[in-house]
Amino acid sequence: MKYTESQLEQAFISLLETEGYIYIDGKQLQRSLNQEVLIKEDLRAFLQDRYEDLEEIELESITNELAFQSTSNLYESNKYICKLLADGFIFKRNNPQKKDLHIRYIDCDSVANNTFKIVNQLEIQGSELRIPDLILYINGIPVVVFEFKTAIEEEITIHDAYKQLTTRYKRGIPELLKYNVFCVISDGVNNKAGTVFSPYEFYYGWNKITGAEKKALTGIETTTSLVQGMLNQTLLVDIIHHFVLFPDNSKREDKILCRYPQYYAANKLYQNIKAHRKPIGDGKGGTYFGATGCGKSFTMLYLTRLLMRSTDFASPTIIIISDRTDLDDQLSKDFTNAKKFIGDENIINIESRADLRSRLRGIESGGVYLTTVQKFAEDAEILSDRTNIICISDEAHRSQVNLDLKVKIDEEKGVTKSYGFAKYLHDSLPNATYVGFTGTPIDKTLEVFGDVVDQYTMFESVNDEITVRLVYEGRAAKVNLDYNKVQEIENYYENAVAEGASEYHVEASQKAIAKMEVVLGDTDRIKAIAQDFINHYEKRIAEKATVAGKVMFVCASRTIAYKLYQ
C-alpha cells in the first residue's frame, strides 16, 4: 500500500493516539503570535504542578530559560536545551531562605506526570512561513518533528523530507528546531529517525518494538515499530534523558542519537549488571555479542551514563579495558570528550598499573579509567577490593578471557609458569563486576563474563543498512614445489645425521620448515597475491567507479601480513 502525504500524516496521528498522545489540529492551537512554537500553558502547568510554591516571576524565569535561547548559533542553543531536557538545572530561589530547586522540564521518573501531544500543520513564521507535517510535544516543548513524503511519485523520496528539515526548516524556522531532540522522515515504507545535524546516511530505522524480538521488522511494519518502540512514551523520555550525545568539544556539529540496538543493549546490560553485581551476585555482568556496525563504543558510552547517573549504583567506578593500544586510544578519545554526558570530570587514560592503583586508592566512588589489559600483569598486588567497580571489556574474546595457568618447558630456563592477562585483572579487582563486549563470543567469554545478554548480528546490521553486504570471492593461489629444492633439503638432513646431529633435532627442524606458514609465506607467492589484489581492485573501480567498499586482508601470521604490506 502506498500513501499520499495527507494519508500518512493521518496514519501516524492514529497510531500515536493509541500510544496515549493527545491530538491537536495546528489550525486550532491558540497562540498570540505565529512565531511561537512553545505551548506555554502546558509548560507552565507542568512546572506549577511539580514545584507548587513557585512565584510568578520564578515561573516566568524558568520558562524563559528555554524560550530565550538565541538561534543565532542553532547547534549551541540546541545542545544547551537538550541538556536542560536531559539533566535539568539548579534554580536559585528569589527568597534566599528557600532551598535551591533542581528544575526538570520532563519528569523522567514518573512518565505519566508529563503531557504528550501531537500537533499537525502548525503554521510557523520565521524568516519564511513553514508548516511542518507533525510535531510531537512533551509538556509544551516541541521535541520531535515529522516530515512525510508520498511513495506514489517515484521522483520524490524521503531524502526530500530530510532536505526539507535540515535545509529549509533549519534556515527558515530555527526557533522550532532549537528545541528539537530528533526528527522523523517517512514515506510509509521507509521510516527513519536522526538529528537535524546528522548527515542523511545517519538516519536509521527503529526496527524492534521491545528489543526482545528475534527478527527486526522491515518495510511498512517499521511504522509500527517506530511508534510503539521509539515513540512509546516511556522509551521516548528515556531516550531524551540518556541517549542523545553531544561531545564536549566538536569541530563539526556532532549530535549522536542512539540506534535501537544500542538502546536495548545498554538497558539490558544495565539490568544484568544490577542483578549480578557483587557482593550478592557472581560478578558476571553479561556478554554483549555485537557484530560490525553495532556501534559498540557508543553503546559503552550510553551504558556508562546509565551506571553513573543511577541511584541504584551510587556513583560506581568504571574501568574500560581493551586489548590493543589503538582501541584504547579510540575509546579514550570518545570517553574523554563526553565528560558532561557521563556526568564525571574524572575520565582518565591510565598509564600503568601503579597509576591506576594510586587513583583507586584516592577515591571510594566515581571515576572512569581507560586502560589495556596488559598493564594488569605488571605486578600482583590487589588494586582495590571495592564492590562498586564495574569493568567493561572491549574485544572480550581474546586476551581478556585467558584465566588458565600456562606451563612452558625451555631447555635453558626449564619449566616456567604464567597466567593469561585476564587472571591478573580478576585477581587485581576481586570484587568487581565484569561486562564483555565481543564480535565473536566463545565458551571462555561466557565463563568469564556470563551469558549473552543481547546481540546484534551482521545479518541484522546489513538489513538495517548500517553495514554493507559482505562479498566473498574465492581465489586460488597455486603453490608449486620445486623437486630439485626438495631433494636438496633431504640431502642436507642426511649429511646432518652423518655429522652427528641427533634424530630429535633433525625431526624438530623438519617440522619447523614443513609448517604451512612457510609455504604460505613464500615471497613469490605473496607478491603474486598482492598483484592479484591490485588487478582486481583496479578492475572493480573501472567497472563501477562510484561504488564504495572496504577490504580486509587476513593473513596466517604477522610476518606474512608484514610481507604483504611491503
Phi and psi in degrees as a GROMACS rama.xvg file:
@    title "Ramachandran Plot"
@    xaxis  label "Phi"
@    yaxis  label "Psi"
@TYPE xy
-116.657  137.044  LYS-2
-104.664  151.257  TYR-3
-79.8366  167.455  THR-4
-60.2306  -40.6308  GLU-5
-65.1945  -41.8623  SER-6
-65.7406  -39.5346  GLN-7
-65.4669  -41.8248  LEU-8
-58.4724  -46.7423  GLU-9
-65.8837  -35.8654  GLN-10
-64.0229  -43.2407  ALA-11
-65.6642  -40.4925  PHE-12
-59.7269  -45.6427  ILE-13
-62.7196  -44.0832  SER-14
-63.9137  -41.1811  LEU-15
-70.3267  -32.6876  LEU-16
-63.1781  -37.0067  GLU-17
-67.2936  -19.9269  THR-18
-89.587  4.40568  GLU-19
98.2321  8.502  GLY-20
-81.2889  143.123  TYR-21
-91.9398  125.727  ILE-22
-89.3315  133.636  TYR-23
-127.966  128.405  ILE-24
-72.6591  124.57  ASP-25
-56.5895  -30.2589  GLY-26
-70.6366  -21.5085  LYS-27
-96.7456  -5.41825  GLN-28
-70.9995  125.658  LEU-29
-79.6134  121.426  GLN-30
-141.576  146.732  ARG-31
-76.4352  -33.5721  SER-32
-135.663  146.207  LEU-33
-83.1287  6.91756  ASN-34
-81.4041  -20.4686  GLN-35
-72.6427  135.381  GLU-36
-119.843  -18.616  VAL-37
-75.5121  144.21  LEU-38
-95.9564  89.7957  ILE-39
-64.4414  -33.2657  LYS-40
-65.209  -33.3521  GLU-41
-68.1937  -42.5389  ASP-42
-65.6705  -44.9555  LEU-43
-63.8432  -40.6572  ARG-44
-63.2452  -41.7011  ALA-45
-63.4776  -46.6644  PHE-46
-65.8555  -40.531  LEU-47
-66.1771  -37.0722  GLN-48
-69.5479  -36.6474  ASP-49
-81.0486  -37.8334  ARG-50
-122.359  87.2263  TYR-51
-66.0345  -29.8667  GLU-52
-99.4649  22.4119  ASP-53
-66.089  135.024  LEU-54
-77.6601  159.34  GLU-55
-58.5072  -41.8271  GLU-56
-67.9975  -31.7597  ILE-57
-70.8027  -41.5352  GLU-58
-60.1575  -42.6534  LEU-59
-64.3908  -40.8167  GLU-60
-64.0829  -42.035  SER-61
-67.6376  -39.089  ILE-62
-64.6751  -42.5361  THR-63
-69.0137  -21.9937  ASN-64
-57.7462  -32.916  GLU-65
-86.6833  -51.5083  LEU-66
-66.9996  -30.8016  ALA-67
-94.7836  11.5378  PHE-68
-68.6055  128.787  GLN-69
-69.6769  148.929  SER-70
-101.98  9.59665  THR-71
-63.3965  -32.6113  SER-72
-123.175  91.79  ASN-73
-60.3564  -39.3635  LEU-74
-62.5129  -48.5267  TYR-75
-66.4854  -39.2821  GLU-76
-68.0086  -39.1238  SER-77
-67.1408  -38.166  ASN-78
-61.3177  -43.4468  LYS-79
-67.2368  -45.3291  TYR-80
-66.7197  -41.7726  ILE-81
-62.1467  -34.8996  CYS-82
-68.196  -38.8029  LYS-83
-60.442  -42.3913  LEU-84
-67.5421  -35.0146  LEU-85
-79.4379  -44.0239  ALA-86
-117.314  -14.4976  ASP-87
72.6673  -165.635  GLY-88
-155.795  162.578  PHE-89
-88.8218  123.124  ILE-90
-109.805  124.46  PHE-91
-86.8401  128.436  LYS-92
-72.697  152.945  ARG-93
-63.7724  -37.7789  ASN-94
-88.8697  110.495  ASN-95
-64.661  -12.1104  PRO-96
-76.3874  -18.3612  GLN-97
-92.3651  145.417  LYS-98
-69.3149  149.6  LYS-99
-58.3436  149.842  ASP-100
-109.503  140.337  LEU-101
-89.9126  102.573  HIS-102
-83.0799  128.952  ILE-103
-120.464  133.397  ARG-104
-86.5815  -16.7202  TYR-105
-133.328  131.793  ILE-106
-80.7802  105.32  ASP-107
-83.2668  -18.0976  CYS-108
-89.0606  -39.0359  ASP-109
-123.005  91.3044  SER-110
-60.2754  -32.0873  VAL-111
-64.6018  -16.1141  ALA-112
-77.7413  -8.32525  ASN-113
-93.8746  158.18  ASN-114
-106.193  123.445  THR-115
-112.404  123.212  PHE-116
-132.653  155.563  LYS-117
-125.813  134.031  ILE-118
-126.902  127.999  VAL-119
-110.872  153.938  ASN-120
52.4746  45.7705  GLN-121
-85.1485  119.851  LEU-122
-76.6409  125.763  GLU-123
-125.053  123.449  ILE-124
-97.9037  115.25  GLN-125
-119.997  -135.278  GLY-126
-66.4632  -19.9971  SER-127
-139.531  159.164  GLU-128
-84.3189  125.274  LEU-129
-129.537  149.219  ARG-130
-130.53  90.2835  ILE-131
-61.1154  146.805  PRO-132
-63.799  -45.0865  ASP-133
-155.183  139.253  LEU-134
-128.035  133.506  ILE-135
-101.812  126.277  LEU-136
-112.194  140.23  TYR-137
-122.029  120.59  ILE-138
52.4519  38.6804  ASN-139
82.6656  3.87165  GLY-140
-105.232  125.034  ILE-141
-79.4277  92.9561  PRO-142
-93.2773  -22.704  VAL-143
-133.358  134.661  VAL-144
-118.586  133.644  VAL-145
-108.559  142.389  PHE-146
-134.532  126.969  GLU-147
-111.054  147.63  PHE-148
-135.037  143.227  LYS-149
-70.8791  147.664  THR-150
-95.9663  2.58216  ALA-151
-76.1217  -41.9309  ILE-152
-91.4681  118.007  GLU-153
-62.8791  -30.5656  GLU-154
-77.443  -10.9346  GLU-155
-104.865  129.405  ILE-156
-131.219  174.877  THR-157
-69.5045  -12.8424  ILE-158
-64.6264  -30.7848  HIS-159
-66.7677  -35.7617  ASP-160
-65.4547  -40.1433  ALA-161
-60.1542  -47.3025  TYR-162
-63.5419  -37.1834  LYS-163
-58.6408  -45.4303  GLN-164
-71.2269  -49.8904  LEU-165
-89.1806  -9.54167  THR-166
-116.695  -63.5804  THR-167
-71.7287  -45.1723  ARG-168
-69.6131  -38.0102  TYR-169
-61.4836  -39.2416  LYS-170
-80.6454  -39.7222  ARG-171
-90.0353  -36.6535  GLY-172
-135.092  61.7299  ILE-173
-62.118  -21.4523  PRO-174
-59.0167  -35.667  GLU-175
-72.1208  -43.2293  LEU-176
-78.5234  -13.1593  LEU-177
-66.819  -24.3584  LYS-178
-90.5125  -8.89913  TYR-179
-70.1535  127.943  ASN-180
-86.3628  -47.925  VAL-181
-157.592  170.327  PHE-182
-118.71  155.33  CYS-183
-123.116  131.311  VAL-184
-119.178  140.195  ILE-185
-155.223  145.606  SER-186
-121.595  14.4442  ASP-187
95.3637  -37.5881  GLY-188
-98.0542  -42.5892  VAL-189
-103.342  119.435  ASN-190
-128.813  115.633  ASN-191
-136.037  152.93  LYS-192
-126.549  148.05  ALA-193
-169.128  178.877  GLY-194
-95.4866  164.411  THR-195
-68.9771  -13.87  VAL-196
-102.075  -1.11691  PHE-197
-82.9068  141.348  SER-198
-62.1229  156.943  PRO-199
-57.2313  -36.6515  TYR-200
-68.4273  -10.0873  GLU-201
-102.332  19.5787  PHE-202
-94.6299  125.983  TYR-203
-129.447  157.176  TYR-204
-78.342  154.889  GLY-205
-108.156  93.8523  TRP-206
-100.417  9.71352  ASN-207
-134.88  143.815  LYS-208
-84.7073  -45.7402  ILE-209
-115.539  -15.7553  THR-210
90.0041  -8.73428  GLY-211
-91.519  -11.5581  ALA-212
-66.213  141.196  GLU-213
-74.743  -30.614  LYS-214
-124.603  134.373  LYS-215
-74.2421  150.377  ALA-216
-79.4479  157.029  LEU-217
-136.083  164.476  THR-218
59.4021  -138.566  GLY-219
-63.1729  -24.2842  ILE-220
-65.2677  -22.0091  GLU-221
-70.0052  -15.1355  THR-222
-62.0918  -44.2319  THR-223
-66.3152  -45.4506  THR-224
-66.331  -33.4041  SER-225
-66.1843  -47.4509  LEU-226
-73.1226  -46.8435  VAL-227
-80.1532  -19.0734  GLN-228
-97.9035  -82.6167  GLY-229
-60.0388  -37.7783  MET-230
-97.9769  4.14373  LEU-231
-55.4236  136.109  ASN-232
-57.6988  -41.6186  GLN-233
-65.9455  -44.414  THR-234
-66.3045  -41.1921  LEU-235
-61.1224  -45.0175  LEU-236
-63.7336  -39.1572  VAL-237
-65.5167  -40.7864  ASP-238
-61.9631  -46.1878  ILE-239
-61.5579  -37.7177  ILE-240
-72.8457  -42.8593  HIS-241
-126.432  -10.2234  HIS-242
-124.974  26.3734  PHE-243
-122.981  114.03  VAL-244
-108.359  122.206  LEU-245
-106.836  122.185  PHE-246
-60.3342  150.906  PRO-247
-58.032  -43.7  ASP-248
-130.114  133.222  ASN-249
-145.541  123.4  SER-250
-71.3011  -31.5985  LYS-251
-101.363  174.125  ARG-252
-88.4872  73.5882  GLU-253
-84.6253  128.793  ASP-254
-145.008  118.414  LYS-255
-109.085  116.216  ILE-256
-96.1221  134.863  LEU-257
-63.4163  152.178  CYS-258
-98.271  163.471  ARG-259
-60.5341  -37.8912  TYR-260
-64.4977  -33.8782  PRO-261
-69.4783  -41.9679  GLN-262
-62.58  -51.6917  TYR-263
-68.1952  -38.255  TYR-264
-63.9874  -46.5593  ALA-265
-61.9952  -42.4254  ALA-266
-69.6123  -39.4017  ASN-267
-66.9628  -41.753  LYS-268
-64.2835  -40.9952  LEU-269
-57.0344  -48.7517  TYR-270
-65.001  -36.732  GLN-271
-70.1122  -38.9109  ASN-272
-61.8899  -43.7087  ILE-273
-58.8714  -39.5503  LYS-274
-76.0657  -28.2672  ALA-275
-109.863  -0.0973909  HIS-276
-64.7289  148.839  ARG-277
-78.3201  156.467  LYS-278
-87.5989  -11.2098  PRO-279
-76.9076  -42.3326  ILE-280
-87.3371  -173.33  GLY-281
-92.5053  0.019093  ASP-282
79.5594  5.88681  GLY-283
-98.1177  96.522  LYS-284
-74.1934  -14.0368  GLY-285
117.405  161.97  GLY-286
-113.149  134.512  THR-287
-109.168  118.842  TYR-288
-96.0553  99.245  PHE-289
-121.812  117.621  GLY-290
-76.764  173.826  ALA-291
-51.9107  129.986  THR-292
101.979  -3.24324  GLY-293
-78.1328  -12.7794  CYS-294
71.8727  50.386  GLY-295
-59.4826  -45.81  LYS-296
-65.0082  -36.9676  SER-297
-70.9532  -35.7477  PHE-298
-60.8907  -40.6509  THR-299
-62.9045  -40.5924  MET-300
-64.5525  -44.8707  LEU-301
-63.0654  -43.065  TYR-302
-61.4745  -42.3202  LEU-303
-62.1787  -42.0861  THR-304
-62.0912  -45.556  ARG-305
-56.7184  -43.1806  LEU-306
-69.1538  -44.7598  LEU-307
-71.6367  -29.3803  MET-308
-91.5735  -4.8393  ARG-309
-81.208  140.714  SER-310
-78.7786  -16.9137  THR-311
-68.8974  -29.0937  ASP-312
-107.285  -10.3534  PHE-313
49.7497  58.0715  ALA-314
56.857  74.4803  SER-315
-73.3242  167.827  PRO-316
-98.1256  130.613  THR-317
-116.617  131.074  ILE-318
-117.785  119.675  ILE-319
-97.3863  123.111  ILE-320
-122.48  126.302  ILE-321
-118.925  171.738  SER-322
-114.486  8.18277  ASP-323
-140.609  145.632  ARG-324
-62.672  -37.2687  THR-325
-67.0831  -36.9945  ASP-326
-67.0862  -41.3486  LEU-327
-60.6619  -43.1037  ASP-328
-62.6072  -42.5428  ASP-329
-67.1079  -46.125  GLN-330
-62.7201  -40.1328  LEU-331
-60.7448  -42.3886  SER-332
-62.1666  -44.8325  LYS-333
-66.807  -44.3109  ASP-334
-74.1091  -42.9718  PHE-335
-69.1618  -14.9654  THR-336
-98.8626  16.4718  ASN-337
-134.645  34.5253  ALA-338
-64.7897  -41.1299  LYS-339
-68.1126  -37.6546  LYS-340
-65.3199  -46.6236  PHE-341
-70.998  -35.8251  ILE-342
92.5287  29.1544  GLY-343
-150.848  123.612  ASP-344
-76.5986  -15.3309  GLU-345
-90.4788  68.3616  ASN-346
-114.964  112.523  ILE-347
-133.874  139.506  ILE-348
-85.8976  120.764  ASN-349
-82.2187  133.969  ILE-350
-88.029  -33.0336  GLU-351
-159.054  171.359  SER-352
-61.9588  -40.6978  ARG-353
-62.4124  -37.7164  ALA-354
-62.5034  -45.3802  ASP-355
-64.6666  -40.1297  LEU-356
-60.1324  -45.8338  ARG-357
-65.5654  -35.483  SER-358
-72.6  -39.7507  ARG-359
-69.1868  -31.9897  LEU-360
-66.8326  -27.724  ARG-361
-84.7434  -6.66779  GLY-362
-137.048  158.005  ILE-363
-111.564  -8.14281  GLU-364
-161.607  168.39  SER-365
72.5462  175.234  GLY-366
93.8502  138.164  GLY-367
-124.9  121.117  VAL-368
-119.99  134.24  TYR-369
-114.255  131.129  LEU-370
-155.481  173.01  THR-371
-102.635  151.174  THR-372
-65.0304  -27.0155  VAL-373
-61.8942  -28.948  GLN-374
-65.3425  -21.8575  LYS-375
-74.0058  -12.3984  PHE-376
-89.8681  4.39503  ALA-377
-72.1969  -25.5297  GLU-378
-160.022  -179.134  ASP-379
-115.018  5.15732  ALA-380
-74.0565  139.539  GLU-381
-60.4173  134.124  ILE-382
-84.8515  -41.9823  LEU-383
-165.409  142.057  SER-384
-106.69  16.4377  ASP-385
-65.6447  150.068  ARG-386
-94.8961  -8.25019  THR-387
-98.1932  34.1524  ASN-388
-108.191  131.427  ILE-389
-121.626  122.093  ILE-390
-101.404  123.224  CYS-391
-110.846  115.002  ILE-392
-100.928  127.145  SER-393
-88.1399  148.346  ASP-394
51.9026  56.9392  GLU-395
-83.1126  37.8694  ALA-396
-124.606  -0.220727  HIS-397
-115.895  -109.69  ARG-398
-69.4809  -9.50275  SER-399
-92.4737  5.60953  GLN-400
-124.493  2.98074  VAL-401
-87.0903  86.6864  ASN-402
-91.1995  -13.6416  LEU-403
-75.5365  156.561  ASP-404
-73.252  135.794  LEU-405
-114.196  132.108  LYS-406
-116.488  125.009  VAL-407
-117.944  139.275  LYS-408
-111.982  119.927  ILE-409
-124.818  136.815  ASP-410
-60.1095  -36.0052  GLU-411
-88.6708  -46.1863  GLU-412
-87.2258  -15.8958  LYS-413
80.4475  -145.045  GLY-414
-88.4733  125.135  VAL-415
-121.111  141.869  THR-416
-117.188  139.844  LYS-417
-153.29  164.165  SER-418
-117.561  161.3  TYR-419
-71.019  165.185  GLY-420
-57.4001  -35.9065  PHE-421
-62.8354  -33.5139  ALA-422
-61.9857  -45.1641  LYS-423
-64.1279  -37.2232  TYR-424
-62.6519  -50.3117  LEU-425
-69.5802  -33.6756  HIS-426
-69.1531  -30.887  ASP-427
-71.7619  -34.193  SER-428
-128.911  72.0728  LEU-429
-66.6423  -23.0365  PRO-430
-109.804  13.2355  ASN-431
-76.2435  163.756  ALA-432
-106.973  133.323  THR-433
-112.447  132.965  TYR-434
-122.991  137.472  VAL-435
-120.515  131.913  GLY-436
-107.178  129.478  PHE-437
-153.865  150.628  THR-438
-95.7476  -10.5769  GLY-439
-140.461  77.7624  THR-440
-68.2338  138.532  PRO-441
-123.939  172.97  ILE-442
-55.601  -40.3553  ASP-443
-61.2216  -37.1565  LYS-444
-58.49  -45.8536  THR-445
-69.9609  -32.8357  LEU-446
-62.8808  -40.204  GLU-447
-82.4711  -44.1795  VAL-448
-104.325  -14.4246  PHE-449
100.311  177.112  GLY-450
-63.1976  161.12  ASP-451
-66.8232  120.073  VAL-452
-87.1241  -35.8529  VAL-453
-157.494  159.372  ASP-454
-147.421  153.363  GLN-455
-139.008  109.56  TYR-456
-87.5231  165.498  THR-457
-61.8898  -36.5644  MET-458
-60.3777  -43.3281  PHE-459
-66.1907  -40.2438  GLU-460
-62.931  -39.863  SER-461
-67.4927  -44.6835  VAL-462
-62.5375  -32.6215  ASN-463
-82.9782  2.53493  ASP-464
62.9782  29.7475  GLU-465
-93.4089  -40.1374  ILE-466
-113.229  136.981  THR-467
-71.5197  151.731  VAL-468
-61.0583  135.938  ARG-469
-77.2713  133.467  LEU-470
-117.495  123.309  VAL-471
-110.995  127.541  TYR-472
-128.461  113.222  GLU-473
-67.764  136.312  GLY-474
-133.569  123.635  ARG-475
-90.4505  131.442  ALA-476
-114.627  114.515  ALA-477
-73.9765  138.967  LYS-478
-119.956  110.828  VAL-479
-98.7025  131.617  ASN-480
-98.5994  127.38  LEU-481
-81.9546  114.815  ASP-482
-59.4783  -38.3459  TYR-483
-63.7853  -37.8531  ASN-484
-66.2663  -40.6692  LYS-485
-61.3028  -43.9682  VAL-486
-65.2212  -36.5752  GLN-487
-63.0266  -40.384  GLU-488
-65.849  -42.1996  ILE-489
-61.4871  -42.1992  GLU-490
-63.1842  -37.2976  ASN-491
-59.1697  -45.7072  TYR-492
-69.7674  -34.8491  TYR-493
-62.4445  -41.1299  GLU-494
-66.6525  -37.8532  ASN-495
-61.6202  -42.0869  ALA-496
-66.2523  -42.4389  VAL-497
-62.0335  -30.5893  ALA-498
-88.652  4.15548  GLU-499
109.043  4.43484  GLY-500
-67.861  141.948  ALA-501
-73.6025  153.628  SER-502
-62.6236  -31.7099  GLU-503
-61.5024  -47.2301  TYR-504
-68.4408  -37.0495  HIS-505
-64.5446  -44.3911  VAL-506
-64.0776  -41.4184  GLU-507
-62.2134  -41.2845  ALA-508
-67.0202  -41.1291  SER-509
-63.0792  -40.0353  GLN-510
-63.4082  -39.7305  LYS-511
-62.1047  -46.468  ALA-512
-80.8572  -13.3477  ILE-513
-87.3819  -4.99641  ALA-514
-58.7386  143.465  LYS-515
-57.673  -29.0123  MET-516
-60.2229  -35.7506  GLU-517
-65.1435  -40.6675  VAL-518
-68.2488  -47.2952  VAL-519
-65.5774  -28.7966  LEU-520
-90.7051  9.02848  GLY-521
-56.091  130.049  ASP-522
-58.2734  -43.2229  THR-523
-63.8398  -37.1337  ASP-524
-65.933  -43.6795  ARG-525
-61.7893  -41.703  ILE-526
-61.2292  -40.676  LYS-527
-65.4745  -40.3748  ALA-528
-65.8769  -43.5432  ILE-529
-59.5006  -43.7734  ALA-530
-64.7184  -37.6984  GLN-531
-64.4801  -41.0041  ASP-532
-61.5078  -43.8688  PHE-533
-63.2047  -45.3663  ILE-534
-60.8587  -43.8104  ASN-535
-64.0307  -43.1956  HIS-536
-63.174  -47.8525  TYR-537
-64.25  -34.4583  GLU-538
-67.7946  -42.1631  LYS-539
-62.4528  -43.9904  ARG-540
-64.2004  -39.9989  ILE-541
-65.4886  -34.9566  ALA-542
-77.4388  -44.6314  GLU-543
-135.756  81.2272  LYS-544
-65.6341  -22.4675  ALA-545
-91.2864  -7.74568  THR-546
-81.2288  122.136  VAL-547
-90.3597  154.129  ALA-548
-166.489  169.58  GLY-549
-126.95  155.453  LYS-550
-135.538  143.926  VAL-551
-122.359  129.631  MET-552
-96.5736  121.413  PHE-553
-111.931  122.179  VAL-554
-118.943  162.399  CYS-555
-73.4073  -21.2637  ALA-556
-159.429  167.973  SER-557
-65.9698  -35.5967  ARG-558
-61.1512  -46.0464  THR-559
-65.3369  -39.6908  ILE-560
-60.2911  -41.2023  ALA-561
-67.8169  -38.7466  TYR-562
-60.7262  -43.9132  LYS-563
-65.167  -40.0931  LEU-564
-59.2343  -43.6706  TYR-565
